[in-house]
Amino acid sequence: MAETLIDVEVAYANPEQQEIVALKMPEGTTVGHAINASGLLNHFPEIDWADIKVGIFGSVCKLDQLLKQGDRVEIYRPLIHDPKEARRQRAAKG
């Protein structure tokens, strides 16, 4: 019996470039499995697996989240500074 494959994408961007990897994965694949299969961890050494933040179409999720047909996994970069603090600083400069 043939295993059912689903189409998913894994996306990552830094200030210099963005990469979206299209994959065919077995049904029952998790976010973590798709990230590993994408090769993005090798291509972007700044991605820290121990502290990785991910989502599906902009909704934060865990690495063990099961994927569905057509899902796009997004690997998020850490914020360089707190956006609320940046707004406060801009407002203070008036």
C-alpha positions as CSV (number, residue, x, y, z in Angstrom):
1,M,0.0,0.0,0.0
2,A,1.4,3.4,-1.0
3,E,1.9,6.0,1.7
4,T,0.0,9.3,1.2
5,L,2.2,12.3,0.6
6,I,1.3,15.9,1.4
7,D,2.8,19.1,-0.1
8,V,4.3,21.5,2.5
9,E,6.7,24.4,2.5
10,V,9.3,25.5,5.0
11,A,10.2,29.2,5.0
12,Y,12.9,31.2,6.6
13,A,14.2,34.7,6.0
14,N,16.9,36.9,7.3
15,P,17.7,40.5,6.3
16,E,19.8,39.4,3.3
17,Q,17.7,36.6,1.8
18,Q,14.6,34.4,2.1
19,E,14.3,30.7,1.3
20,I,11.1,28.7,0.8
21,V,11.6,24.9,0.4
22,A,8.8,22.9,-1.1
23,L,8.6,19.3,0.2
24,K,6.5,16.2,-0.3
25,M,6.2,14.5,3.1
26,P,4.3,11.5,4.4
27,E,1.0,12.2,6.1
28,G,1.6,12.4,9.8
29,T,4.7,14.6,9.4
30,T,5.4,17.1,12.2
31,V,6.7,20.6,11.9
32,G,10.0,19.5,13.3
33,H,10.4,16.7,10.7
34,A,9.7,19.1,7.9
35,I,12.2,21.6,9.2
36,N,14.9,18.9,9.3
37,A,14.0,17.6,5.9
38,S,14.2,21.1,4.4
39,G,17.9,21.5,4.9
40,L,17.4,25.1,6.2
41,L,19.3,24.3,9.4
42,N,22.4,23.6,7.4
43,H,21.9,26.6,5.1
44,F,21.3,29.1,7.9
45,P,23.6,28.3,10.8
46,E,22.1,31.2,12.8
47,I,18.9,29.1,13.4
48,D,19.2,27.7,16.9
49,W,17.4,24.4,17.2
50,A,17.4,24.6,21.0
51,D,15.5,27.9,20.9
52,I,13.6,27.7,17.6
53,K,10.3,29.5,17.3
54,V,8.0,28.3,14.5
55,G,4.5,28.8,13.1
56,I,2.2,27.7,10.4
57,F,0.9,30.6,8.2
58,G,1.7,33.1,11.0
59,S,0.2,31.2,13.9
60,V,2.8,30.1,16.4
61,C,2.9,26.3,17.0
62,K,5.1,23.6,18.5
63,L,7.5,21.4,16.7
64,D,5.3,18.3,17.2
65,Q,2.3,19.9,15.4
66,L,1.1,17.7,12.6
67,L,1.1,19.2,9.2
68,K,-1.8,19.2,6.7
69,Q,-1.8,19.4,2.9
70,G,-0.6,22.8,1.8
71,D,0.8,24.0,5.1
72,R,3.7,26.5,5.2
73,V,6.0,26.2,8.2
74,E,7.7,29.5,9.1
75,I,10.9,29.6,11.2
76,Y,11.0,32.9,13.1
77,R,14.1,34.9,13.9
78,P,14.5,36.4,17.4
79,L,13.6,40.0,17.7
80,I,16.6,42.2,18.0
81,H,14.8,44.7,20.2
82,D,11.4,44.8,21.8
83,P,9.0,46.6,19.5
84,K,7.1,48.3,22.4
85,E,10.4,49.6,23.7
86,A,11.4,50.9,20.3
87,R,8.0,52.8,20.0
88,R,8.5,54.3,23.5
89,Q,12.0,55.5,22.5
90,R,10.7,57.0,19.2
91,A,7.9,58.8,21.1
92,A,10.3,60.1,23.7
93,K,12.4,61.7,21.0
94,G,9.2,63.4,19.9
